[in-house]
Amino acid sequence: MPSTLYHRNWDKKIVKYMERKSEESEGEEVPEWVKEAWDYLVRKELGLRPKKPLWLDLPSMMRMVVTTPNVLKNQRPDG
C-alpha cells in the first residue's frame, strides 16, 4: 500500500515539473506540438487522464529525398 501512495505523489510531482518547464520554455523556440506530445505521453504512462492533442489522429508526413526512379519505386508506401 505505501508504494501506491508514493507512486501517486510521484505522478503529481512529474506533472508539476513538466508544467513548470513548459512555462519556463515559453520564450524558447520549442514547437507547441512537442510540448503537447510530451504532456500526452507522460500523463498516459502515469495513468492520468491525458489531454489528447487535436492533431494526434492526423496522418504523419515527412520529407524524403528521391535521387533516382528506383529509390522512388522502392520507397512508395503502396509497394
PyRosetta script that sets phi, psi and omega in degrees:
from pyrosetta import init, pose_from_sequence

init()
pose = pose_from_sequence("MPSTLYHRNWDKKIVKYMERKSEESEGEEVPEWVKEAWDYLVRKELGLRPKKPLWLDLPSMMRMVVTTPNVLKNQRPDG")
pose.set_psi(1, -44.5)
pose.set_omega(1, 179.1)
pose.set_phi(2, -58.8)
pose.set_psi(2, -34.0)
pose.set_omega(2, -179.5)
pose.set_phi(3, -65.1)
pose.set_psi(3, -33.4)
pose.set_omega(3, 177.9)
pose.set_phi(4, -65.8)
pose.set_psi(4, -43.3)
pose.set_omega(4, 178.3)
pose.set_phi(5, -63.9)
pose.set_psi(5, -41.9)
pose.set_omega(5, 178.0)
pose.set_phi(6, -61.1)
pose.set_psi(6, -43.2)
pose.set_omega(6, -178.9)
pose.set_phi(7, -61.6)
pose.set_psi(7, -43.0)
pose.set_omega(7, 179.5)
pose.set_phi(8, -63.9)
pose.set_psi(8, -43.2)
pose.set_omega(8, 178.6)
pose.set_phi(9, -64.2)
pose.set_psi(9, -38.2)
pose.set_omega(9, 179.6)
pose.set_phi(10, -63.7)
pose.set_psi(10, -41.3)
pose.set_omega(10, 178.2)
pose.set_phi(11, -56.8)
pose.set_psi(11, -47.3)
pose.set_omega(11, -178.6)
pose.set_phi(12, -63.1)
pose.set_psi(12, -40.1)
pose.set_omega(12, -179.9)
pose.set_phi(13, -64.5)
pose.set_psi(13, -40.0)
pose.set_omega(13, -180.0)
pose.set_phi(14, -65.7)
pose.set_psi(14, -45.1)
pose.set_omega(14, -179.7)
pose.set_phi(15, -63.2)
pose.set_psi(15, -43.3)
pose.set_omega(15, 177.9)
pose.set_phi(16, -62.6)
pose.set_psi(16, -40.9)
pose.set_omega(16, 178.0)
pose.set_phi(17, -60.9)
pose.set_psi(17, -44.8)
pose.set_omega(17, 179.9)
pose.set_phi(18, -64.5)
pose.set_psi(18, -40.6)
pose.set_omega(18, 178.7)
pose.set_phi(19, -63.3)
pose.set_psi(19, -41.2)
pose.set_omega(19, 179.3)
pose.set_phi(20, -64.9)
pose.set_psi(20, -44.3)
pose.set_omega(20, 179.1)
pose.set_phi(21, -63.6)
pose.set_psi(21, -36.8)
pose.set_omega(21, 178.8)
pose.set_phi(22, -63.4)
pose.set_psi(22, -41.8)
pose.set_omega(22, 178.4)
pose.set_phi(23, -66.4)
pose.set_psi(23, -39.5)
pose.set_omega(23, -180.0)
pose.set_phi(24, -66.5)
pose.set_psi(24, -32.6)
pose.set_omega(24, -175.3)
pose.set_phi(25, -90.7)
pose.set_psi(25, 9.4)
pose.set_omega(25, -178.5)
pose.set_phi(26, -61.1)
pose.set_psi(26, -33.0)
pose.set_omega(26, 179.4)
pose.set_phi(27, -78.9)
pose.set_psi(27, -16.7)
pose.set_omega(27, -179.2)
pose.set_phi(28, -83.0)
pose.set_psi(28, 164.8)
pose.set_omega(28, -179.5)
pose.set_phi(29, -91.5)
pose.set_psi(29, 64.5)
pose.set_omega(29, 175.5)
pose.set_phi(30, -103.4)
pose.set_psi(30, 120.8)
pose.set_omega(30, -179.4)
pose.set_phi(31, -59.4)
pose.set_psi(31, 142.5)
pose.set_omega(31, -178.2)
pose.set_phi(32, -59.8)
pose.set_psi(32, -34.3)
pose.set_omega(32, -178.8)
pose.set_phi(33, -65.5)
pose.set_psi(33, -28.1)
pose.set_omega(33, 177.9)
pose.set_phi(34, -68.4)
pose.set_psi(34, -44.5)
pose.set_omega(34, 178.0)
pose.set_phi(35, -62.1)
pose.set_psi(35, -43.9)
pose.set_omega(35, 179.8)
pose.set_phi(36, -62.9)
pose.set_psi(36, -41.1)
pose.set_omega(36, -178.9)
pose.set_phi(37, -64.2)
pose.set_psi(37, -46.9)
pose.set_omega(37, -179.9)
pose.set_phi(38, -64.5)
pose.set_psi(38, -41.1)
pose.set_omega(38, 179.0)
pose.set_phi(39, -60.4)
pose.set_psi(39, -45.2)
pose.set_omega(39, 179.9)
pose.set_phi(40, -62.9)
pose.set_psi(40, -47.7)
pose.set_omega(40, -176.8)
pose.set_phi(41, -64.6)
pose.set_psi(41, -43.6)
pose.set_omega(41, -178.4)
pose.set_phi(42, -68.1)
pose.set_psi(42, -45.6)
pose.set_omega(42, 179.3)
pose.set_phi(43, -61.3)
pose.set_psi(43, -40.8)
pose.set_omega(43, 179.8)
pose.set_phi(44, -64.5)
pose.set_psi(44, -43.5)
pose.set_omega(44, -179.6)
pose.set_phi(45, -64.8)
pose.set_psi(45, -34.8)
pose.set_omega(45, -178.4)
pose.set_phi(46, -83.2)
pose.set_psi(46, -2.0)
pose.set_omega(46, 179.1)
pose.set_phi(47, 80.1)
pose.set_psi(47, 14.9)
pose.set_omega(47, 176.7)
pose.set_phi(48, -88.9)
pose.set_psi(48, 168.5)
pose.set_omega(48, 178.2)
pose.set_phi(49, -77.5)
pose.set_psi(49, 106.9)
pose.set_omega(49, -179.4)
pose.set_phi(50, -76.9)
pose.set_psi(50, 148.1)
pose.set_omega(50, 174.5)
pose.set_phi(51, -88.4)
pose.set_psi(51, 107.3)
pose.set_omega(51, -176.1)
pose.set_phi(52, -71.7)
pose.set_psi(52, 120.3)
pose.set_omega(52, 178.5)
pose.set_phi(53, -62.7)
pose.set_psi(53, 145.8)
pose.set_omega(53, -178.9)
pose.set_phi(54, -60.7)
pose.set_psi(54, -29.9)
pose.set_omega(54, -174.6)
pose.set_phi(55, -87.6)
pose.set_psi(55, -0.8)
pose.set_omega(55, -172.5)
pose.set_phi(56, -61.9)
pose.set_psi(56, -35.4)
pose.set_omega(56, -178.3)
pose.set_phi(57, -89.4)
pose.set_psi(57, -0.1)
pose.set_omega(57, 178.9)
pose.set_phi(58, -75.9)
pose.set_psi(58, 148.9)
pose.set_omega(58, 177.7)
pose.set_phi(59, -67.1)
pose.set_psi(59, 146.2)
pose.set_omega(59, -179.8)
pose.set_phi(60, -89.7)
pose.set_psi(60, 153.8)
pose.set_omega(60, 179.5)
pose.set_phi(61, -137.7)
pose.set_psi(61, 154.2)
pose.set_omega(61, 174.2)
pose.set_phi(62, -149.5)
pose.set_psi(62, 157.7)
pose.set_omega(62, 178.2)
pose.set_phi(63, -80.0)
pose.set_psi(63, 139.6)
pose.set_omega(63, 179.3)
pose.set_phi(64, -136.0)
pose.set_psi(64, 131.0)
pose.set_omega(64, 178.5)
pose.set_phi(65, -88.3)
pose.set_psi(65, 126.0)
pose.set_omega(65, 178.6)
pose.set_phi(66, -111.2)
pose.set_psi(66, 113.2)
pose.set_omega(66, -176.0)
pose.set_phi(67, -97.2)
pose.set_psi(67, -25.0)
pose.set_omega(67, 179.6)
pose.set_phi(68, -144.5)
pose.set_psi(68, 162.2)
pose.set_omega(68, 176.4)
pose.set_phi(69, -60.0)
pose.set_psi(69, -32.3)
pose.set_omega(69, 178.7)
pose.set_phi(70, -65.4)
pose.set_psi(70, -37.9)
pose.set_omega(70, 178.0)
pose.set_phi(71, -63.6)
pose.set_psi(71, -43.7)
pose.set_omega(71, 178.6)
pose.set_phi(72, -61.1)
pose.set_psi(72, -45.7)
pose.set_omega(72, -178.6)
pose.set_phi(73, -61.6)
pose.set_psi(73, -43.9)
pose.set_omega(73, -176.2)
pose.set_phi(74, -78.2)
pose.set_psi(74, -20.3)
pose.set_omega(74, -175.4)
pose.set_phi(75, -100.6)
pose.set_psi(75, -0.9)
pose.set_omega(75, -179.3)
pose.set_phi(76, -70.8)
pose.set_psi(76, 138.0)
pose.set_omega(76, -178.2)
pose.set_phi(77, -63.6)
pose.set_psi(77, -30.9)
pose.set_omega(77, -176.8)
pose.set_phi(78, -86.4)
pose.set_psi(78, 8.5)
pose.set_omega(78, 172.1)
pose.set_phi(79, 93.4)
pose.dump_pdb("model.pdb")
